[in-house]
């Protein structure tokens, strides 16, 4: 069984409702949500999601290394750091509704251009059944390292400020 995950606050803006919908529709996978804190009402509302709460960086990296795919359902992301982290850890990423993600990560993620959750479900099923899912992981990792390393980001910020 495939393991699909996302990292972030478990709120509507980050796509928790859509992620839960996917968890109910895609029986070939288990869905995991990494977060720092979790209110019991959220855990009770989204029972199809396995929440991994309050892990330190080492624990999170170990758990993510066991995952098969990162699904980003967030509607209000710009850079979406969890996508960069997934690429650095050589995890395939599938996302939707994010023009910003498409322009930031170019061809390093599967980008489903649809506004229907049912089409998104079909897209994820297609991606998780693809054996060659990680074939471009090394290229994707180098893209992120070359464009978003602390040194490069710092230099870009300094140019903006000064």
C-alpha positions, 0 to 999 in steps of 0.5 A: 500500500502506498503512503501519501503525505503532506506537512503543514498546519491542519487547516482548510487553507492548507488543503486538509479537507481535500486531503481527507477527501483523497484519503476516502477515495484512494483505497490503494494508499494511506494518508499521513499529515505531519504537523507540530500541534493537533487539536482533538477536534481536527483529529476526530473530524478527519479520521481517514488521515493518520496524523503524525504530531510534534516530531523533531527534524530527525524523526520527521526525516525518517518518517518521510523517507518511508513515504511514497508520495507527497500530495499538496492540496494547499490552495494558498501557497506560494513557495510551499516549502514542504514541496522543496523538502520532498524534492530534496528527500527524493520524494515524488510530489503531486500538486494542483491548483497552484500556478505558483508551484508550477512556476517555482518547481517547473517540471520537477513535480507532477502538476495536475491542472484541474479544479475537480477533486475527482480528476485529482483522484484519478491523477494521483491513482495514475501517478502512484501506479507509475513504476518510474515515478522517481526517475527525475528525482536527482535532477529535481534535487539539484534544481532545488539545491541550485535555486533555493540553497541558503546562500542563494536565497540570502543573496537574493534577499540582500539584492532586494533589500539593498 
